[in-house]
Amino acid sequence: MVSAGGGFAYVAAMHDSFPHCLHLARAGLNGFAVIYRPDAQLACEDLARAVSFIFAHAEELEVDTAGYSLWGGSAGARMAAYVGGYGPAAFGGDEVPQPAAVVMQYTGHRDLSGADPATYACVGDRDGIANWRTMQARIDEFTASGVPTEFHVYEGLGHGFGLGLDTVAEG
């Protein structure tokens, strides 16, 4: 499940989540772009309902829900972290397993649920919206508590680099 950024003012799916889903599909994986209502609470509720829908319709959709992950950029990363850490049921979704991982791009999200899944995070060192040090501090707390993590700071990149094509973040 991939949630785009947009500052909870709009959903930047065309450049943030759709390209990620296409990349996943080309790798033989399922990717679902979540188009949510642009409000932090409502967006998390929409993501929780989307996860619940996929679980309820997995056979019909021909997807395997084992080891699913929640991805997001900017505001979408916050959604992924909240729903991944607290679970879809906390936002009105069904009781389903926690994701295997959360993938977060360019966000300054600091909340920790205490039950957070493995987390990959990346941010540019020139991001004027999400300071890389904020994400580093979050990842350091995860690592100290035994949560598997991977963190990358990309030199010279600002906010919203997406797949990182033709940048130091590519690949």
NORDAMO-V383726 format. One record per residue. N is the residue number from 0. PSI is psi in degrees with one decimal (none if undefined). D_LAST is the distance of its C-alpha to the last C-alpha in whole Angstrom. Layout:
n->N psi->PSI d_last->D_LAST
n->N psi->PSI d_last->D_LAST
This chain:
n->0 psi->126.5 d_last->19
n->1 psi->122.7 d_last->17
n->2 psi->125.7 d_last->19
n->3 psi->164.8 d_last->19
n->4 psi->-170.6 d_last->20
n->5 psi->11.0 d_last->23
n->6 psi->21.3 d_last->25
n->7 psi->22.2 d_last->27
n->8 psi->-27.0 d_last->29
n->9 psi->173.5 d_last->27
n->10 psi->111.8 d_last->24
n->11 psi->47.8 d_last->21
n->12 psi->-33.8 d_last->20
n->13 psi->-35.9 d_last->20
n->14 psi->-6.3 d_last->17
n->15 psi->-50.2 d_last->16
n->16 psi->-37.0 d_last->16
n->17 psi->-44.9 d_last->17
n->18 psi->-36.6 d_last->13
n->19 psi->-44.1 d_last->12
n->20 psi->-40.4 d_last->15
n->21 psi->-42.5 d_last->14
n->22 psi->-44.4 d_last->11
n->23 psi->-43.4 d_last->12
n->24 psi->-40.9 d_last->15
n->25 psi->-23.6 d_last->14
n->26 psi->3.0 d_last->13
n->27 psi->15.9 d_last->16
n->28 psi->160.5 d_last->16
n->29 psi->134.5 d_last->18
n->30 psi->130.1 d_last->17
n->31 psi->121.8 d_last->20
n->32 psi->129.8 d_last->20
n->33 psi->119.1 d_last->23
n->34 psi->113.2 d_last->25
n->35 psi->166.1 d_last->27
n->36 psi->132.2 d_last->30
n->37 psi->73.7 d_last->29
n->38 psi->134.7 d_last->31
n->39 psi->-50.3 d_last->30
n->40 psi->-47.8 d_last->32
n->41 psi->-36.2 d_last->32
n->42 psi->-43.4 d_last->28
n->43 psi->-37.2 d_last->28
n->44 psi->-40.8 d_last->31
n->45 psi->-41.4 d_last->29
n->46 psi->-43.2 d_last->26
n->47 psi->-41.7 d_last->29
n->48 psi->-36.2 d_last->31
n->49 psi->-43.4 d_last->28
n->50 psi->-45.7 d_last->27
n->51 psi->-41.2 d_last->30
n->52 psi->-45.5 d_last->30
n->53 psi->-43.0 d_last->28
n->54 psi->-43.1 d_last->29
n->55 psi->-26.1 d_last->33
n->56 psi->22.9 d_last->32
n->57 psi->-42.7 d_last->29
n->58 psi->-45.7 d_last->31
n->59 psi->-38.9 d_last->32
n->60 psi->-9.5 d_last->28
n->61 psi->49.0 d_last->28
n->62 psi->152.1 d_last->25
n->63 psi->120.7 d_last->25
n->64 psi->-9.1 d_last->25
n->65 psi->131.3 d_last->25
n->66 psi->26.8 d_last->22
n->67 psi->160.2 d_last->21
n->68 psi->156.9 d_last->18
n->69 psi->126.9 d_last->19
n->70 psi->154.7 d_last->16
n->71 psi->154.6 d_last->17
n->72 psi->132.6 d_last->16
n->73 psi->-116.9 d_last->19
n->74 psi->-37.1 d_last->22
n->75 psi->-31.5 d_last->20
n->76 psi->-37.1 d_last->19
n->77 psi->-42.8 d_last->23
n->78 psi->-47.9 d_last->24
n->79 psi->-42.4 d_last->21
n->80 psi->-44.7 d_last->22
n->81 psi->-52.6 d_last->26
n->82 psi->-36.0 d_last->26
n->83 psi->-38.5 d_last->24
n->84 psi->-38.0 d_last->26
n->85 psi->-16.0 d_last->30
n->86 psi->149.3 d_last->29
n->87 psi->-34.9 d_last->30
n->88 psi->-30.8 d_last->34
n->89 psi->-16.2 d_last->34
n->90 psi->26.0 d_last->33
n->91 psi->2.8 d_last->35
n->92 psi->-173.3 d_last->33
n->93 psi->163.6 d_last->34
n->94 psi->100.6 d_last->34
n->95 psi->163.7 d_last->31
n->96 psi->152.6 d_last->29
n->97 psi->148.1 d_last->27
n->98 psi->154.3 d_last->23
n->99 psi->-28.6 d_last->21
n->100 psi->157.1 d_last->18
n->101 psi->133.2 d_last->18
n->102 psi->117.9 d_last->14
n->103 psi->129.6 d_last->15
n->104 psi->142.0 d_last->14
n->105 psi->72.1 d_last->16
n->106 psi->158.3 d_last->19
n->107 psi->25.4 d_last->22
n->108 psi->132.0 d_last->23
n->109 psi->-13.7 d_last->26
n->110 psi->138.3 d_last->28
n->111 psi->131.3 d_last->28
n->112 psi->-21.0 d_last->30
n->113 psi->-8.8 d_last->30
n->114 psi->28.2 d_last->29
n->115 psi->140.3 d_last->25
n->116 psi->175.6 d_last->23
n->117 psi->142.2 d_last->20
n->118 psi->130.9 d_last->17
n->119 psi->132.0 d_last->14
n->120 psi->143.9 d_last->14
n->121 psi->149.5 d_last->12
n->122 psi->153.9 d_last->14
n->123 psi->149.3 d_last->15
n->124 psi->-6.4 d_last->18
n->125 psi->20.5 d_last->19
n->126 psi->114.8 d_last->19
n->127 psi->-4.8 d_last->23
n->128 psi->-44.1 d_last->23
n->129 psi->104.1 d_last->21
n->130 psi->130.3 d_last->22
n->131 psi->-28.3 d_last->19
n->132 psi->-32.7 d_last->22
n->133 psi->-45.9 d_last->23
n->134 psi->-37.1 d_last->20
n->135 psi->-43.2 d_last->21
n->136 psi->-40.5 d_last->24
n->137 psi->-47.6 d_last->23
n->138 psi->-39.1 d_last->21
n->139 psi->-39.6 d_last->23
n->140 psi->-41.6 d_last->26
n->141 psi->-49.3 d_last->24
n->142 psi->-43.0 d_last->24
n->143 psi->-29.2 d_last->27
n->144 psi->4.5 d_last->28
n->145 psi->4.6 d_last->26
n->146 psi->126.7 d_last->24
n->147 psi->133.6 d_last->20
n->148 psi->159.7 d_last->18
n->149 psi->136.6 d_last->14
n->150 psi->135.7 d_last->14
n->151 psi->134.7 d_last->12
n->152 psi->122.6 d_last->14
n->153 psi->121.0 d_last->12
n->154 psi->130.6 d_last->15
n->155 psi->-1.8 d_last->16
n->156 psi->143.0 d_last->15
n->157 psi->-154.1 d_last->17
n->158 psi->141.2 d_last->17
n->159 psi->40.2 d_last->15
n->160 psi->-3.4 d_last->12
n->161 psi->-125.4 d_last->11
n->162 psi->-6.4 d_last->8
n->163 psi->18.9 d_last->7
n->164 psi->133.5 d_last->8
n->165 psi->28.7 d_last->10
n->166 psi->178.1 d_last->9
n->167 psi->-13.8 d_last->9
n->168 psi->-4.4 d_last->6
n->169 psi->135.2 d_last->4
n->170 psi->none d_last->0
